[in-house]
Amino acid sequence: MKREELLERLNIYKKEIYRRAYILFFAILLPVIIVFIGIGMQYNIVGYGLWATIVYFASFVLIMSGIVWCFVRMVTKSIPKKIGLLCPKCNAPIIKNNVEKFMKTGVCEFCKEQILKN
């Protein structure tokens, strides 16, 4: 693989990660916020005071952010394989740890094979 090809694949990888993250974020968070507002109105959370409402909302958003983060992690595991950012010898992701180090050396960190060609 040449450096130009790697840079092109890394750009595709970055765009795909952001695209999937935004889709998952809005697909999960917006309906949940609507449900949260409905539950809050149904049980009159605001009637308990400002601090109770803030704590309820903050804990709900924190939990939902964690769930969204887990979904994003599950979805992004398959992207390096789809784009072709795997070592041809050991099938390990070449962008796993340090992309800058890989760009300088061109060597797979796992099997020590030279992947990048000048």
N, C-alpha and C positions, 0 to 999 in steps of 0.2 A: 504494500500500500504506500502511496506517495503522500507527502505532507499536505499537498493541496487537497487531495481526496479526503484525508483525515479531517482537515479543517471544514470542508463542506459537510461531511457527516456529522461533525460536532455541532455545526449550525443547525442542521436538521434535527438533531437530538434536542438541542435547547428549545427550538420552536415547538417540538412535539411535547416536551415536558410542560411548557407553559400552557399550551393549548389544552392538554388533558387536565392540568390543575385548575384552570379557569372553568372548564366545563363541569368538573366534579364539584368545585366550590359552589358555583351558582345552582347547580342541579340539586344539591343537598341542602345548602344553607338557606336559600330563599323560602322553600316550602316549610322548613323547620321554624324559621322566624315567624311565618304566618301562623303556624300552629301555636307557637309560643305566645303570640299576641292574643290568639283566641282563647287559650287556656288562662292567660292572665286576666282577660276580660270576664271569662266565665266564673272564675273563683275570686274575683275582686282583689287581686294581689295588691293593687295600688292602695286599697283601703287600709292595708297594714302599715303603711308609711313609706317614705322615700327610701330609707336604707334597706328595708326588706325587699323592695322592688329592684334596687340596684344589685343587691347580692343575688337575688333570684335570676336576674337577667345575665349577670356576669358569669355565674356558675353554669348556666345553660349554654351560653356562647362558648365557654371554655370546653365543656364536654363535647359540643358539636364540632368545634375546631379539631379536637382530638380525633373524632370519628372521621372527619374529612381528611385529615392527615393520613390516617391508616388506609383509607381508600386510595389516596394518591400514591402512597408507597406500593400498594398492591398492583396498581395499574402500571407504574413506571418500571417494574422489574423486567418486563418483556421488551422494552424499547431498544436497549443495546443490541439484542439479537435481531430485531426487525430491521434496524438500520445497518447492521454489519460492523459493530464496534466490538467484536470478539476476536480473541487471539485464534489464528487458524490452527495452531498446534494443540493448545490445552483448552480451548473454548471458554477461557475466562474473560470477563469484561476488561478491556484495556483502559477504560476510563474510571476504574473502581476507586483508586486512591488519589493519584496526583497526575493531572493531565499535563501540567507544565514539565514535570520530570520526564514523562513519557515522550513529549515533543522534543526534548533535548537529546535523550538517549535513543529512543525508538525501540527499546527493549521491553518485552513483556515482564512484569514484575513477578509473575508466578513461575513461568517455565524458562525465563531468561533467553528467549529466542528473539532475534532481530526481526521486527515487523515492519518498521518504517524504512523506506528506501528514499534516498535523496533525489 
